Amino acid sequence: MAVIHRTTMSPGKLELLAGWLPLRPWYRGGSGGPQLSKAGGFRLDDPEGEVGIEFMVVTDAAGDDPVTYLVPLTYRGAPLKGAEDGLIGTSEHGVLGRRWIYDGAHDPVLVEQLLALLAGRTTAQDQNVDDTPDPTVEVPAEGAGVPAGPTGPGTVTDTAEASLVTVGPTTEEGPVSTLTVCRVLRPAPAGDGAGRRVLAGWSAPDGARRHGLFAHLAVSED
């Protein structure tokens, strides 16, 4: 179970993201830099208790129309070897000391726990309260099963809408499955789409609640 510390981080998460987001191919803002506010999210537990896992939702009000992004984050007490491309930055935590903060699409612990959530082996946790499930996160049990075998991220490909992560055992023809982490969030009915997927909520700038697709898994039938 993750412990949420009521303390400071310097620089803060939004400050780090303000410098990182404009470098992403899915960023929709202008040249003036983002104006970020926290809009929601949830957490997952690392069974080993070493890595913090947070699916953070932020809204950027810098453009003509606000844009809401999903940024899965991991918090580590030491650098993650081989994940340099996923490093967002470092921050001094008031209790835990220096933390290395990664884009979770590049972190095998987050990928494994997201697959566990899709498979029904773990439960989404409240973003702000210890040991409290988040009942607003929906994981419809439809479509092909979640692949077993190695789940550490292989390649991570950013598109204009999402990050595509190859997971599962591989064959000569290529990866068995692709995990899509949505980056630009849009409201959608819970029944939209098919297959294994995660739907969750966030707050719009006017305070209205929104709900849509956070991630989904496409499994090869080969």
Secondary structure, 3 states (H helix, E strand, C coil): CCCCCCCCEECCHHHHHHHHHHHCCCCCCCCCCCCEEEEEEEEECCCCCCCEEEEEEEEECCCCCCEEEEEEEEEECCCCCCCHHHEEEEEEECCCEEEEEEEHHHCHHHHHHHHHHHHCCCCCECCCCCCCECCCCECCCCCCCCCCCCCCCCCEEECCCEEEEEEEEEECCEEEEEEEEECECCCCCCCCCCCEEEEEEEECCCCCEEEEEEEEEEECCC
